[in-house]
Amino acid sequence: MTDAKKLLLFDGLAMAYRGFYAIPGLTTKDGRNTNALMGFIRMMLQLKEAWKPTHWAVAFDGGRPAERMAVLETYKAQRAPMPDLLREQLPYINEYLDAAGVPSFRLEKEEADDVMATLAVRAAGEGASVFMATSDKDMFQLVNDRICVVSPAKDMTCMRAAEVLAKTGVRPDQMVEWQALIGDSVDNIDGVPGVGAKTAAKWLNEFGSLDEIFRRAQELKPPRFRELLAQHEPTVRRNLGLMKLRTDLDIPLNWSDLAVGEGDSSRLLAFFGKYELNSLSRMVQGEFGL
């Protein structure tokens, strides 16, 4: 392995959601909704152009993991069901990935974050540069010299340790403890009441670690935090397990399978014609000189 290997990982469902809401009302003549599909493909191609990966893969959610559900039964339970108009487009997205030759992963009862984390850490361990296309701040905990988080938004900023620190107030290696203190409303995880992002960051920067914060709790100001922290220590300790991403899933890292290729031009043209994605069809024609 050399530094020439660049792995681009996509959070598939998050990108489908983003495309769904970014491009409302796009349908074929016979009424099939294609807005999520179009948005998904555009983002993939824009990220490919921006980072020029040698390898890539898409990770999809396969459900809530039993390990996290055993710790917190209400984990992510508050989330609204996926809109039907989006759900019907997921097979279209899979159809596109197949035609384009883009590998994808979906593990039953495993989250896309953990799939991406496993692939990212293994790839970085083999010397690759890894770009994780996601807007999920949970992924910040993985950031290091070889792994960065790339926003799927227009600026597509590559966030490394300095950017994570600027955004959150803590280093990537402090992210899990920071989140354990403040909780995560998106995932239905409570933190310490009254302790927000800035307060948690201040404590971690001052005391260095969560264990040290608890050990020196009598130094916290204002004094009301001392009792609050003591009352909610079990919650914070529980959160550490919920927040930490898994990097040990049973996923093979086969570089030849993940290599970026040109895709099948005839299949792509047929696919874009089927879903009336004319701008993408013209792009393929120009790329392949058809």
GUPARO-845442 format. One line per 2 residues: number of its first residue (from 1); for each residue x negated, y negated, z negated of C-alpha. Coordinates in steps of 0.05 Angstrom, whole numbers. Layout:
NUM = X,Y,Z  ...
***
This chain:
1 = 0,0,0  -22,-71,14
3 = 8,-139,3  33,-135,75
5 = 94,-97,50  152,-145,35
7 = 216,-115,8  281,-155,12
9 = 337,-129,-32  409,-153,-25
11 = 465,-152,-77  517,-127,-28
13 = 582,-139,-64  561,-208,-88
15 = 545,-228,-17  612,-200,7
17 = 648,-242,-45  608,-304,-27
19 = 624,-295,47  698,-281,32
21 = 707,-348,-3  660,-388,41
23 = 695,-372,106  770,-371,95
25 = 820,-350,147  776,-314,197
27 = 814,-257,231  815,-217,296
29 = 871,-225,346  906,-164,316
31 = 902,-193,246  842,-158,215
33 = 807,-203,165  733,-212,180
35 = 712,-272,137  673,-231,86
37 = 641,-191,142  619,-253,179
39 = 592,-287,117  555,-224,95
41 = 521,-215,162  502,-289,167
43 = 470,-288,99  432,-225,114
45 = 404,-253,178  387,-320,147
47 = 350,-287,91  314,-241,140
49 = 292,-301,180  270,-340,118
51 = 228,-285,86  211,-239,145
53 = 212,-174,105  178,-111,129
55 = 228,-69,89  298,-81,63
57 = 359,-49,30  428,-67,5
59 = 453,-46,-63  528,-38,-79
61 = 562,-30,-146  585,40,-161
63 = 624,24,-224  610,9,-297
65 = 555,53,-328  574,101,-383
67 = 516,78,-425  540,6,-428
69 = 613,26,-436  594,69,-496
71 = 563,8,-529  619,-41,-509
73 = 686,-13,-484  707,-82,-459
75 = 644,-91,-417  666,-130,-354
77 = 739,-110,-370  764,-182,-361
79 = 745,-186,-288  801,-195,-238
81 = 812,-138,-188  778,-146,-121
83 = 824,-183,-72  856,-133,-24
85 = 835,-176,36  763,-169,14
87 = 767,-95,-4  792,-78,66
89 = 729,-108,95  679,-65,56
91 = 683,-8,107  668,-60,162
93 = 606,-82,124  583,-10,117
95 = 596,0,191  553,-60,207
97 = 496,-35,163  497,32,198
99 = 495,0,267  440,-48,246
101 = 399,8,214  398,-25,146
103 = 394,25,88  443,18,31
105 = 450,48,-38  513,61,-80
107 = 505,105,-141  568,129,-176
109 = 578,93,-243  516,51,-234
111 = 512,-24,-223  478,-56,-163
113 = 433,-96,-212  403,-32,-238
115 = 394,-3,-169  358,-67,-147
117 = 317,-68,-211  294,3,-202
119 = 273,-7,-130  241,-75,-145
121 = 198,-50,-202  175,12,-165
123 = 159,-27,-102  121,-80,-141
125 = 84,-26,-177  60,-1,-109
127 = 34,-70,-91  93,-97,-50
129 = 122,-166,-54  196,-162,-72
131 = 251,-213,-58  318,-201,-93
133 = 375,-237,-58  425,-249,-114
135 = 456,-305,-154  458,-263,-218
137 = 414,-292,-272  406,-222,-303
139 = 354,-210,-250  309,-265,-278
141 = 283,-216,-329  246,-179,-273
143 = 210,-239,-244  135,-236,-242
145 = 78,-249,-194  106,-197,-145
147 = 181,-202,-156  223,-265,-144
149 = 297,-280,-142  322,-312,-79
151 = 388,-350,-78  434,-329,-21
153 = 455,-402,-16  429,-448,39
155 = 364,-469,5  345,-396,-8
157 = 295,-417,-62  247,-364,-85
159 = 249,-367,-161  186,-345,-197
161 = 167,-353,-270  160,-429,-267
163 = 228,-437,-234  261,-390,-284
165 = 231,-429,-342  255,-495,-311
167 = 325,-468,-301  336,-431,-367
169 = 285,-459,-415  253,-391,-426
171 = 203,-346,-391  226,-284,-353
173 = 200,-238,-408  245,-276,-457
175 = 308,-272,-415  338,-210,-448
177 = 331,-240,-518  357,-307,-494
179 = 419,-274,-464  429,-231,-526
181 = 436,-295,-567  483,-333,-521
183 = 522,-275,-492  551,-273,-422
185 = 623,-291,-409  619,-264,-338
187 = 606,-194,-366  652,-204,-427
189 = 594,-202,-476  600,-245,-538
191 = 539,-281,-566  529,-320,-630
193 = 585,-372,-635  559,-443,-627
195 = 491,-420,-600  485,-444,-528
197 = 431,-438,-476  390,-497,-501
199 = 392,-477,-574  372,-405,-559
201 = 315,-430,-514  291,-477,-568
203 = 289,-421,-620  252,-373,-574
205 = 201,-426,-555  191,-445,-628
207 = 190,-376,-660  166,-334,-601
209 = 214,-275,-606  281,-253,-630
211 = 252,-212,-687  214,-274,-711
213 = 277,-316,-707  313,-267,-753
215 = 253,-262,-800  248,-338,-807
217 = 323,-353,-803  319,-397,-865
219 = 279,-447,-824  335,-457,-774
221 = 368,-525,-770  422,-545,-781
223 = 432,-497,-839  499,-470,-813
225 = 461,-430,-761  428,-388,-816
227 = 493,-357,-838  519,-351,-767
229 = 458,-314,-745  461,-266,-804
231 = 535,-252,-791  524,-237,-718
233 = 458,-200,-720  492,-133,-703
235 = 523,-166,-641  456,-194,-619
237 = 420,-128,-629  475,-93,-590
239 = 469,-143,-534  396,-126,-523
241 = 415,-58,-496  471,-87,-454
243 = 429,-141,-422  366,-102,-406
245 = 367,-76,-335  351,-3,-321
247 = 291,11,-278  292,87,-283
249 = 349,107,-238  339,169,-194
251 = 327,132,-129  272,152,-81
253 = 228,96,-55  216,120,16
255 = 182,65,54  195,95,122
257 = 270,95,108  269,23,85
259 = 229,-5,144  261,-63,181
261 = 278,-44,252  313,-78,310
263 = 376,-37,304  415,-6,362
265 = 432,-63,410  488,-25,444
267 = 520,-6,378  514,-76,351
269 = 545,-106,413  602,-57,410
271 = 611,-72,335  612,-148,345
273 = 661,-139,403  706,-96,361
275 = 711,-148,306  708,-208,354
277 = 645,-237,324  627,-272,388
279 = 572,-317,361  535,-256,333
281 = 545,-219,398  512,-275,437
283 = 455,-276,388  442,-201,398
285 = 445,-210,473  392,-265,470
287 = 348,-226,422  347,-164,466
289 = 347,-202,532  414,-172,553
***
